[in-house]
Amino acid sequence: MSFEGSASKQIVNPDLVAEREKLAFDRDGMSLFVFGKDTLDTLSWWYSHVEKNEMMQFKFDWFDMTREEKMEHWMKIYNKACELDRDGFLHKPSSGFYAW
């Protein structure tokens, strides 16, 4: 049976869900191996702030926005991120990131 998913309608293909459940390796261990502890710690810090700030969270209405609305939305998120960590975004970015 063929089933198409839809991101905007939050529908996930059940075959994909079943494959994700058959994971044959330790997900946390693989994340540590690929990204390293420092990057995971930074991501964890950011995710904790995203969870607290609804404006920074991904919403499915993104798919219905115009290009201008998307740009405005991203600038609001960027401004909030700079408010949380001004040095990290504007002045002293870590390796792999660029100062604006």
Biopython code that builds the backbone (N, CA, C, O; Angstrom):
import numpy as np
from Bio.PDB.StructureBuilder import StructureBuilder

atoms = [
    (1, "MET", "N", (0.839, -1.176, 0.000)),
    (1, "MET", "CA", (0.000, 0.000, 0.000)),
    (1, "MET", "C", (0.890, 1.247, 0.000)),
    (1, "MET", "O", (1.805, 1.360, 0.815)),
    (2, "SER", "N", (0.624, 2.154, -0.891)),
    (2, "SER", "CA", (1.380, 3.391, -0.972)),
    (2, "SER", "C", (0.660, 4.478, -0.183)),
    (2, "SER", "O", (-0.550, 4.663, -0.314)),
    (3, "PHE", "N", (1.410, 5.181, 0.623)),
    (3, "PHE", "CA", (0.829, 6.250, 1.443)),
    (3, "PHE", "C", (1.762, 7.436, 1.416)),
    (3, "PHE", "O", (2.955, 7.304, 1.692)),
    (4, "GLU", "N", (1.236, 8.568, 1.093)),
    (4, "GLU", "CA", (2.045, 9.779, 1.067)),
    (4, "GLU", "C", (1.862, 10.531, 2.378)),
    (4, "GLU", "O", (0.739, 10.650, 2.870)),
    (5, "GLY", "N", (2.933, 11.031, 2.942)),
    (5, "GLY", "CA", (2.858, 11.859, 4.132)),
    (5, "GLY", "C", (2.648, 13.310, 3.751)),
    (5, "GLY", "O", (2.771, 13.679, 2.583)),
    (6, "SER", "N", (2.336, 14.113, 4.720)),
    (6, "SER", "CA", (2.144, 15.539, 4.496)),
    (6, "SER", "C", (2.671, 16.291, 5.698)),
    (6, "SER", "O", (2.133, 16.161, 6.798)),
    (7, "ALA", "N", (3.720, 17.079, 5.501)),
    (7, "ALA", "CA", (4.281, 17.846, 6.603)),
    (7, "ALA", "C", (3.299, 18.910, 7.075)),
    (7, "ALA", "O", (3.146, 19.127, 8.277)),
    (8, "SER", "N", (2.632, 19.573, 6.134)),
    (8, "SER", "CA", (1.738, 20.658, 6.534)),
    (8, "SER", "C", (0.502, 20.146, 7.270)),
    (8, "SER", "O", (-0.094, 20.877, 8.061)),
    (9, "LYS", "N", (0.113, 18.896, 7.017)),
    (9, "LYS", "CA", (-1.051, 18.318, 7.709)),
    (9, "LYS", "C", (-0.623, 17.404, 8.850)),
    (9, "LYS", "O", (-1.463, 16.758, 9.476)),
    (10, "GLN", "N", (0.690, 17.347, 9.125)),
    (10, "GLN", "CA", (1.262, 16.545, 10.193)),
    (10, "GLN", "C", (0.906, 15.063, 10.072)),
    (10, "GLN", "O", (0.589, 14.403, 11.062)),
    (11, "ILE", "N", (0.965, 14.558, 8.853)),
    (11, "ILE", "CA", (0.697, 13.147, 8.596)),
    (11, "ILE", "C", (2.017, 12.478, 8.246)),
    (11, "ILE", "O", (2.724, 12.937, 7.349)),
    (12, "VAL", "N", (2.356, 11.402, 8.942)),
    (12, "VAL", "CA", (3.605, 10.696, 8.693)),
    (12, "VAL", "C", (3.280, 9.342, 8.079)),
    (12, "VAL", "O", (2.366, 8.645, 8.519)),
    (13, "ASN", "N", (4.039, 8.988, 7.064)),
    (13, "ASN", "CA", (3.879, 7.707, 6.412)),
    (13, "ASN", "C", (4.097, 6.601, 7.447)),
    (13, "ASN", "O", (5.153, 6.564, 8.079)),
    (14, "PRO", "N", (3.123, 5.695, 7.638)),
    (14, "PRO", "CA", (3.265, 4.637, 8.648)),
    (14, "PRO", "C", (4.451, 3.706, 8.384)),
    (14, "PRO", "O", (5.029, 3.170, 9.329)),
    (15, "ASP", "N", (4.824, 3.503, 7.115)),
    (15, "ASP", "CA", (5.998, 2.678, 6.809)),
    (15, "ASP", "C", (7.261, 3.325, 7.370)),
    (15, "ASP", "O", (8.150, 2.629, 7.861)),
    (16, "LEU", "N", (7.341, 4.635, 7.300)),
    (16, "LEU", "CA", (8.488, 5.361, 7.830)),
    (16, "LEU", "C", (8.538, 5.243, 9.356)),
    (16, "LEU", "O", (9.610, 5.058, 9.933)),
    (17, "VAL", "N", (7.397, 5.349, 9.992)),
    (17, "VAL", "CA", (7.326, 5.202, 11.450)),
    (17, "VAL", "C", (7.805, 3.807, 11.853)),
    (17, "VAL", "O", (8.570, 3.663, 12.807)),
    (18, "ALA", "N", (7.361, 2.795, 11.135)),
    (18, "ALA", "CA", (7.758, 1.417, 11.445)),
    (18, "ALA", "C", (9.274, 1.235, 11.292)),
    (18, "ALA", "O", (9.904, 0.581, 12.124)),
    (19, "GLU", "N", (9.858, 1.804, 10.243)),
    (19, "GLU", "CA", (11.303, 1.699, 10.037)),
    (19, "GLU", "C", (12.077, 2.419, 11.141)),
    (19, "GLU", "O", (13.115, 1.931, 11.589)),
    (20, "ARG", "N", (11.587, 3.554, 11.574)),
    (20, "ARG", "CA", (12.254, 4.303, 12.641)),
    (20, "ARG", "C", (12.237, 3.521, 13.956)),
    (20, "ARG", "O", (13.157, 3.646, 14.764)),
    (21, "GLU", "N", (11.198, 2.720, 14.172)),
    (21, "GLU", "CA", (11.094, 1.930, 15.400)),
    (21, "GLU", "C", (12.056, 0.735, 15.399)),
    (21, "GLU", "O", (12.339, 0.185, 16.463)),
    (22, "LYS", "N", (12.560, 0.326, 14.246)),
    (22, "LYS", "CA", (13.461, -0.820, 14.131)),
    (22, "LYS", "C", (14.929, -0.423, 14.281)),
    (22, "LYS", "O", (15.807, -1.167, 13.844)),
    (23, "LEU", "N", (15.208, 0.694, 14.869)),
    (23, "LEU", "CA", (16.563, 1.218, 15.003)),
    (23, "LEU", "C", (17.499, 0.139, 15.545)),
    (23, "LEU", "O", (17.225, -0.464, 16.582)),
    (24, "ALA", "N", (18.607, -0.101, 14.835)),
    (24, "ALA", "CA", (19.520, -1.185, 15.197)),
    (24, "ALA", "C", (20.776, -0.691, 15.909)),
    (24, "ALA", "O", (21.743, -1.441, 16.042)),
    (25, "PHE", "N", (20.775, 0.553, 16.365)),
    (25, "PHE", "CA", (21.945, 1.075, 17.064)),
    (25, "PHE", "C", (21.475, 2.046, 18.148)),
    (25, "PHE", "O", (20.318, 2.466, 18.174)),
    (26, "ASP", "N", (22.402, 2.387, 19.035)),
    (26, "ASP", "CA", (22.102, 3.310, 20.125)),
    (26, "ASP", "C", (22.090, 4.737, 19.573)),
    (26, "ASP", "O", (23.127, 5.256, 19.161)),
    (27, "ARG", "N", (20.938, 5.354, 19.567)),
    (27, "ARG", "CA", (20.773, 6.689, 18.990)),
    (27, "ARG", "C", (21.628, 7.732, 19.709)),
    (27, "ARG", "O", (22.280, 8.549, 19.059)),
    (28, "ASP", "N", (21.631, 7.712, 21.033)),
    (28, "ASP", "CA", (22.421, 8.676, 21.797)),
    (28, "ASP", "C", (23.918, 8.474, 21.565)),
    (28, "ASP", "O", (24.669, 9.442, 21.442)),
    (29, "GLY", "N", (24.342, 7.221, 21.505)),
    (29, "GLY", "CA", (25.746, 6.921, 21.236)),
    (29, "GLY", "C", (26.172, 7.391, 19.854)),
    (29, "GLY", "O", (27.275, 7.912, 19.688)),
    (30, "MET", "N", (25.309, 7.212, 18.863)),
    (30, "MET", "CA", (25.616, 7.661, 17.513)),
    (30, "MET", "C", (25.686, 9.189, 17.451)),
    (30, "MET", "O", (26.547, 9.745, 16.770)),
    (31, "SER", "N", (24.785, 9.866, 18.159)),
    (31, "SER", "CA", (24.810, 11.334, 18.205)),
    (31, "SER", "C", (26.122, 11.824, 18.812)),
    (31, "SER", "O", (26.731, 12.768, 18.309)),
    (32, "LEU", "N", (26.544, 11.189, 19.878)),
    (32, "LEU", "CA", (27.805, 11.555, 20.529)),
    (32, "LEU", "C", (28.985, 11.327, 19.584)),
    (32, "LEU", "O", (29.893, 12.155, 19.509)),
    (33, "PHE", "N", (28.971, 10.206, 18.867)),
    (33, "PHE", "CA", (30.039, 9.878, 17.930)),
    (33, "PHE", "C", (30.097, 10.890, 16.779)),
    (33, "PHE", "O", (31.181, 11.339, 16.404)),
    (34, "VAL", "N", (28.941, 11.249, 16.220)),
    (34, "VAL", "CA", (28.892, 12.132, 15.053)),
    (34, "VAL", "C", (29.173, 13.581, 15.422)),
    (34, "VAL", "O", (29.947, 14.255, 14.741)),
    (35, "PHE", "N", (28.552, 14.068, 16.495)),
    (35, "PHE", "CA", (28.624, 15.488, 16.813)),
    (35, "PHE", "C", (29.660, 15.852, 17.874)),
    (35, "PHE", "O", (30.215, 16.951, 17.844)),
    (36, "GLY", "N", (29.921, 14.956, 18.795)),
    (36, "GLY", "CA", (30.841, 15.249, 19.893)),
    (36, "GLY", "C", (30.118, 15.890, 21.061)),
    (36, "GLY", "O", (29.042, 16.465, 20.898)),
    (37, "LYS", "N", (30.711, 15.788, 22.233)),
    (37, "LYS", "CA", (30.076, 16.255, 23.471)),
    (37, "LYS", "C", (29.845, 17.762, 23.477)),
    (37, "LYS", "O", (28.779, 18.213, 23.894)),
    (38, "ASP", "N", (30.825, 18.558, 23.021)),
    (38, "ASP", "CA", (30.679, 20.017, 23.051)),
    (38, "ASP", "C", (29.498, 20.483, 22.204)),
    (38, "ASP", "O", (28.705, 21.319, 22.638)),
    (39, "THR", "N", (29.386, 19.938, 20.998)),
    (39, "THR", "CA", (28.277, 20.319, 20.114)),
    (39, "THR", "C", (26.945, 19.881, 20.704)),
    (39, "THR", "O", (25.976, 20.639, 20.667)),
    (40, "LEU", "N", (26.882, 18.674, 21.248)),
    (40, "LEU", "CA", (25.636, 18.197, 21.850)),
    (40, "LEU", "C", (25.247, 19.044, 23.053)),
    (40, "LEU", "O", (24.063, 19.310, 23.264)),
    (41, "ASP", "N", (26.236, 19.475, 23.852)),
    (41, "ASP", "CA", (25.943, 20.353, 24.990)),
    (41, "ASP", "C", (25.376, 21.695, 24.507)),
    (41, "ASP", "O", (24.424, 22.216, 25.088)),
    (42, "THR", "N", (25.966, 22.247, 23.441)),
    (42, "THR", "CA", (25.469, 23.504, 22.880)),
    (42, "THR", "C", (24.058, 23.334, 22.343)),
    (42, "THR", "O", (23.191, 24.173, 22.586)),
    (43, "LEU", "N", (23.827, 22.248, 21.612)),
    (43, "LEU", "CA", (22.479, 22.000, 21.073)),
    (43, "LEU", "C", (21.463, 21.811, 22.193)),
    (43, "LEU", "O", (20.333, 22.290, 22.100)),
    (44, "SER", "N", (21.865, 21.117, 23.244)),
    (44, "SER", "CA", (20.978, 20.907, 24.384)),
    (44, "SER", "C", (20.597, 22.243, 25.022)),
    (44, "SER", "O", (19.440, 22.462, 25.383)),
    (45, "TRP", "N", (21.586, 23.136, 25.156)),
    (45, "TRP", "CA", (21.327, 24.468, 25.709)),
    (45, "TRP", "C", (20.327, 25.207, 24.833)),
    (45, "TRP", "O", (19.387, 25.820, 25.340)),
    (46, "TRP", "N", (20.527, 25.152, 23.504)),
    (46, "TRP", "CA", (19.607, 25.841, 22.589)),
    (46, "TRP", "C", (18.213, 25.225, 22.627)),
    (46, "TRP", "O", (17.219, 25.951, 22.666)),
    (47, "TYR", "N", (18.128, 23.901, 22.615)),
    (47, "TYR", "CA", (16.820, 23.248, 22.645)),
    (47, "TYR", "C", (16.042, 23.611, 23.905)),
    (47, "TYR", "O", (14.820, 23.753, 23.866)),
    (48, "SER", "N", (16.753, 23.762, 25.022)),
    (48, "SER", "CA", (16.061, 24.147, 26.255)),
    (48, "SER", "C", (15.426, 25.533, 26.100)),
    (48, "SER", "O", (14.340, 25.775, 26.626)),
    (49, "HIS", "N", (16.090, 26.436, 25.388)),
    (49, "HIS", "CA", (15.525, 27.768, 25.159)),
    (49, "HIS", "C", (14.400, 27.743, 24.128)),
    (49, "HIS", "O", (13.425, 28.484, 24.254)),
    (50, "VAL", "N", (14.531, 26.906, 23.124)),
    (50, "VAL", "CA", (13.475, 26.794, 22.114)),
    (50, "VAL", "C", (12.194, 26.270, 22.768)),
    (50, "VAL", "O", (11.098, 26.734, 22.451)),
    (51, "GLU", "N", (12.331, 25.311, 23.673)),
    (51, "GLU", "CA", (11.159, 24.770, 24.365)),
    (51, "GLU", "C", (10.449, 25.832, 25.187)),
    (51, "GLU", "O", (9.226, 25.796, 25.322)),
    (52, "LYS", "N", (11.201, 26.779, 25.739)),
    (52, "LYS", "CA", (10.622, 27.840, 26.575)),
    (52, "LYS", "C", (10.021, 28.986, 25.768)),
    (52, "LYS", "O", (9.155, 29.703, 26.268)),
    (53, "ASN", "N", (10.468, 29.168, 24.529)),
    (53, "ASN", "CA", (10.040, 30.294, 23.702)),
    (53, "ASN", "C", (9.224, 29.794, 22.515)),
    (53, "ASN", "O", (9.781, 29.332, 21.519)),
    (54, "GLU", "N", (7.927, 29.889, 22.627)),
    (54, "GLU", "CA", (7.036, 29.361, 21.595)),
    (54, "GLU", "C", (7.327, 29.966, 20.223)),
    (54, "GLU", "O", (7.202, 29.288, 19.203)),
    (55, "MET", "N", (7.714, 31.239, 20.199)),
    (55, "MET", "CA", (7.986, 31.908, 18.933)),
    (55, "MET", "C", (9.135, 31.231, 18.179)),
    (55, "MET", "O", (9.178, 31.293, 16.951)),
    (56, "MET", "N", (10.062, 30.588, 18.888)),
    (56, "MET", "CA", (11.214, 29.953, 18.252)),
    (56, "MET", "C", (10.916, 28.530, 17.774)),
    (56, "MET", "O", (11.745, 27.923, 17.096)),
    (57, "GLN", "N", (9.761, 28.001, 18.115)),
    (57, "GLN", "CA", (9.426, 26.624, 17.770)),
    (57, "GLN", "C", (8.895, 26.531, 16.340)),
    (57, "GLN", "O", (8.244, 27.450, 15.844)),
    (58, "PHE", "N", (9.183, 25.418, 15.699)),
    (58, "PHE", "CA", (8.694, 25.187, 14.338)),
    (58, "PHE", "C", (7.190, 24.959, 14.382)),
    (58, "PHE", "O", (6.681, 24.187, 15.195)),
    (59, "LYS", "N", (6.507, 25.638, 13.503)),
    (59, "LYS", "CA", (5.052, 25.469, 13.386)),
    (59, "LYS", "C", (4.744, 25.043, 11.956)),
    (59, "LYS", "O", (5.450, 25.427, 11.024)),
    (60, "PHE", "N", (3.722, 24.276, 11.789)),
    (60, "PHE", "CA", (3.374, 23.793, 10.461)),
    (60, "PHE", "C", (2.739, 24.865, 9.589)),
    (60, "PHE", "O", (2.573, 24.656, 8.387)),
    (61, "ASP", "N", (2.379, 26.014, 10.168)),
    (61, "ASP", "CA", (1.865, 27.100, 9.329)),
    (61, "ASP", "C", (2.970, 27.684, 8.450)),
    (61, "ASP", "O", (2.706, 28.484, 7.553)),
    (62, "TRP", "N", (4.222, 27.269, 8.723)),
    (62, "TRP", "CA", (5.363, 27.681, 7.892)),
    (62, "TRP", "C", (5.088, 27.392, 6.418)),
    (62, "TRP", "O", (5.449, 28.187, 5.550)),
    (63, "PHE", "N", (4.454, 26.263, 6.137)),
    (63, "PHE", "CA", (4.217, 25.846, 4.758)),
    (63, "PHE", "C", (3.204, 26.734, 4.048)),
    (63, "PHE", "O", (3.135, 26.743, 2.819)),
    (64, "ASP", "N", (2.424, 27.475, 4.812)),
    (64, "ASP", "CA", (1.427, 28.367, 4.218)),
    (64, "ASP", "C", (1.880, 29.818, 4.175)),
    (64, "ASP", "O", (1.142, 30.682, 3.703)),
    (65, "MET", "N", (3.091, 30.095, 4.665)),
    (65, "MET", "CA", (3.592, 31.470, 4.678)),
    (65, "MET", "C", (4.146, 31.864, 3.316)),
    (65, "MET", "O", (4.618, 31.023, 2.552)),
    (66, "THR", "N", (4.078, 33.160, 3.029)),
    (66, "THR", "CA", (4.742, 33.695, 1.842)),
    (66, "THR", "C", (6.237, 33.801, 2.139)),
    (66, "THR", "O", (6.655, 33.656, 3.288)),
    (67, "ARG", "N", (7.023, 34.048, 1.127)),
    (67, "ARG", "CA", (8.465, 34.201, 1.335)),
    (67, "ARG", "C", (8.742, 35.348, 2.296)),
    (67, "ARG", "O", (9.602, 35.230, 3.169)),
    (68, "GLU", "N", (8.034, 36.440, 2.147)),
    (68, "GLU", "CA", (8.235, 37.596, 3.025)),
    (68, "GLU", "C", (7.892, 37.266, 4.471)),
    (68, "GLU", "O", (8.606, 37.678, 5.385)),
    (69, "GLU", "N", (6.811, 36.531, 4.687)),
    (69, "GLU", "CA", (6.429, 36.132, 6.042)),
    (69, "GLU", "C", (7.478, 35.206, 6.653)),
    (69, "GLU", "O", (7.779, 35.308, 7.842)),
    (70, "LYS", "N", (8.035, 34.303, 5.845)),
    (70, "LYS", "CA", (9.083, 33.411, 6.338)),
    (70, "LYS", "C", (10.324, 34.203, 6.747)),
    (70, "LYS", "O", (10.914, 33.946, 7.796)),
    (71, "MET", "N", (10.713, 35.161, 5.918)),
    (71, "MET", "CA", (11.886, 35.973, 6.234)),
    (71, "MET", "C", (11.663, 36.764, 7.522)),
    (71, "MET", "O", (12.563, 36.853, 8.357)),
    (72, "GLU", "N", (10.482, 37.334, 7.686)),
    (72, "GLU", "CA", (10.162, 38.080, 8.896)),
    (72, "GLU", "C", (10.198, 37.160, 10.115)),
    (72, "GLU", "O", (10.724, 37.525, 11.167)),
    (73, "HIS", "N", (9.636, 35.969, 9.960)),
    (73, "HIS", "CA", (9.616, 34.990, 11.045)),
    (73, "HIS", "C", (11.045, 34.617, 11.458)),
    (73, "HIS", "O", (11.352, 34.575, 12.649)),
    (74, "TRP", "N", (11.923, 34.345, 10.474)),
    (74, "TRP", "CA", (13.298, 33.970, 10.780)),
    (74, "TRP", "C", (14.061, 35.110, 11.426)),
    (74, "TRP", "O", (14.914, 34.868, 12.279)),
    (75, "MET", "N", (13.776, 36.348, 11.040)),
    (75, "MET", "CA", (14.464, 37.480, 11.665)),
    (75, "MET", "C", (14.034, 37.631, 13.133)),
    (75, "MET", "O", (14.844, 38.014, 13.978)),
    (76, "LYS", "N", (12.785, 37.336, 13.432)),
    (76, "LYS", "CA", (12.330, 37.365, 14.826)),
    (76, "LYS", "C", (13.056, 36.292, 15.640)),
    (76, "LYS", "O", (13.482, 36.539, 16.768)),
    (77, "ILE", "N", (13.189, 35.110, 15.060)),
    (77, "ILE", "CA", (13.908, 34.028, 15.740)),
    (77, "ILE", "C", (15.371, 34.408, 15.931)),
    (77, "ILE", "O", (15.934, 34.197, 17.005)),
    (78, "TYR", "N", (15.984, 34.965, 14.901)),
    (78, "TYR", "CA", (17.387, 35.371, 14.989)),
    (78, "TYR", "C", (17.576, 36.440, 16.067)),
    (78, "TYR", "O", (18.528, 36.375, 16.845)),
    (79, "ASN", "N", (16.679, 37.415, 16.115)),
    (79, "ASN", "CA", (16.769, 38.457, 17.147)),
    (79, "ASN", "C", (16.658, 37.857, 18.543)),
    (79, "ASN", "O", (17.380, 38.266, 19.453)),
    (80, "LYS", "N", (15.764, 36.895, 18.719)),
    (80, "LYS", "CA", (15.613, 36.227, 20.018)),
    (80, "LYS", "C", (16.879, 35.435, 20.345)),
    (80, "LYS", "O", (17.330, 35.439, 21.490)),
    (81, "ALA", "N", (17.453, 34.760, 19.357)),
    (81, "ALA", "CA", (18.679, 33.999, 19.579)),
    (81, "ALA", "C", (19.817, 34.932, 19.988)),
    (81, "ALA", "O", (20.605, 34.599, 20.873)),
    (82, "CYS", "N", (19.905, 36.096, 19.350)),
    (82, "CYS", "CA", (20.947, 37.068, 19.702)),
    (82, "CYS", "C", (20.722, 37.616, 21.105)),
    (82, "CYS", "O", (21.674, 37.913, 21.826)),
    (83, "GLU", "N", (19.463, 37.745, 21.483)),
    (83, "GLU", "CA", (19.147, 38.191, 22.842)),
    (83, "GLU", "C", (19.627, 37.161, 23.863)),
    (83, "GLU", "O", (20.104, 37.524, 24.939)),
    (84, "LEU", "N", (19.499, 35.879, 23.526)),
    (84, "LEU", "CA", (19.905, 34.806, 24.435)),
    (84, "LEU", "C", (21.419, 34.647, 24.497)),
    (84, "LEU", "O", (21.971, 34.382, 25.565)),
    (85, "ASP", "N", (22.092, 34.808, 23.363)),
    (85, "ASP", "CA", (23.542, 34.571, 23.308)),
    (85, "ASP", "C", (24.166, 35.521, 22.290)),
    (85, "ASP", "O", (24.542, 35.111, 21.192)),
    (86, "ARG", "N", (24.270, 36.781, 22.665)),
    (86, "ARG", "CA", (24.785, 37.806, 21.750)),
    (86, "ARG", "C", (26.211, 37.510, 21.295)),
    (86, "ARG", "O", (26.522, 37.637, 20.111)),
    (87, "ASP", "N", (27.068, 37.121, 22.215)),
    (87, "ASP", "CA", (28.446, 36.821, 21.837)),
    (87, "ASP", "C", (28.514, 35.650, 20.856)),
    (87, "ASP", "O", (29.275, 35.682, 19.889)),
    (88, "GLY", "N", (27.724, 34.635, 21.113)),
    (88, "GLY", "CA", (27.757, 33.446, 20.262)),
    (88, "GLY", "C", (27.317, 33.704, 18.837)),
    (88, "GLY", "O", (27.773, 33.022, 17.919)),
    (89, "PHE", "N", (26.435, 34.677, 18.630)),
    (89, "PHE", "CA", (25.940, 34.949, 17.290)),
    (89, "PHE", "C", (26.603, 36.139, 16.622)),
    (89, "PHE", "O", (26.768, 36.154, 15.402)),
    (90, "LEU", "N", (26.985, 37.138, 17.407)),
    (90, "LEU", "CA", (27.448, 38.377, 16.797)),
    (90, "LEU", "C", (28.933, 38.664, 16.970)),
    (90, "LEU", "O", (29.545, 39.268, 16.090)),
    (91, "HIS", "N", (29.518, 38.251, 18.071)),
    (91, "HIS", "CA", (30.869, 38.699, 18.366)),
    (91, "HIS", "C", (31.929, 37.611, 18.355)),
    (91, "HIS", "O", (32.980, 37.777, 17.736)),
    (92, "LYS", "N", (31.667, 36.506, 19.029)),
    (92, "LYS", "CA", (32.685, 35.464, 19.182)),
    (92, "LYS", "C", (32.110, 34.081, 18.860)),
    (92, "LYS", "O", (32.017, 33.236, 19.750)),
    (93, "PRO", "N", (31.725, 33.839, 17.610)),
    (93, "PRO", "CA", (31.135, 32.527, 17.311)),
    (93, "PRO", "C", (32.163, 31.414, 17.459)),
    (93, "PRO", "O", (33.357, 31.618, 17.241)),
    (94, "SER", "N", (31.680, 30.239, 17.830)),
    (94, "SER", "CA", (32.571, 29.091, 17.992)),
    (94, "SER", "C", (32.975, 28.570, 16.607)),
    (94, "SER", "O", (32.461, 29.020, 15.584)),
    (95, "SER", "N", (33.871, 27.650, 16.602)),
    (95, "SER", "CA", (34.361, 27.057, 15.363)),
    (95, "SER", "C", (33.200, 26.524, 14.515)),
    (95, "SER", "O", (32.311, 25.842, 15.024)),
    (96, "GLY", "N", (33.221, 26.837, 13.245)),
    (96, "GLY", "CA", (32.177, 26.357, 12.349)),
    (96, "GLY", "C", (31.032, 27.318, 12.184)),
    (96, "GLY", "O", (30.145, 27.083, 11.363)),
    (97, "PHE", "N", (31.022, 28.410, 12.952)),
    (97, "PHE", "CA", (29.953, 29.402, 12.834)),
    (97, "PHE", "C", (30.556, 30.734, 12.408)),
    (97, "PHE", "O", (31.741, 30.979, 12.630)),
    (98, "TYR", "N", (29.765, 31.577, 11.810)),
    (98, "TYR", "CA", (30.231, 32.869, 11.324)),
    (98, "TYR", "C", (29.592, 34.004, 12.121)),
    (98, "TYR", "O", (28.421, 33.931, 12.494)),
    (99, "ALA", "N", (30.361, 35.034, 12.374)),
    (99, "ALA", "CA", (29.817, 36.240, 13.025)),
    (99, "ALA", "C", (29.044, 37.026, 11.980)),
    (99, "ALA", "O", (29.452, 37.091, 10.820)),
    (100, "TRP", "N", (27.945, 37.616, 12.380)),
    (100, "TRP", "CA", (27.148, 38.421, 11.450)),
    (100, "TRP", "C", (27.626, 39.826, 11.487)),
    (100, "TRP", "O", (27.092, 40.679, 10.778)),
]
sb = StructureBuilder()
sb.init_structure("model")
sb.init_model(0)
sb.init_chain("A")
sb.init_seg("    ")
for serial, (resi, resn, name, xyz) in enumerate(atoms, 1):
    if name == "N":
        sb.init_residue(resn, " ", resi, " ")
    sb.init_atom(name, np.array(xyz, "f"), 0.0, 1.0, " ", f" {name:<3s}", serial, name[0])
structure = sb.get_structure()
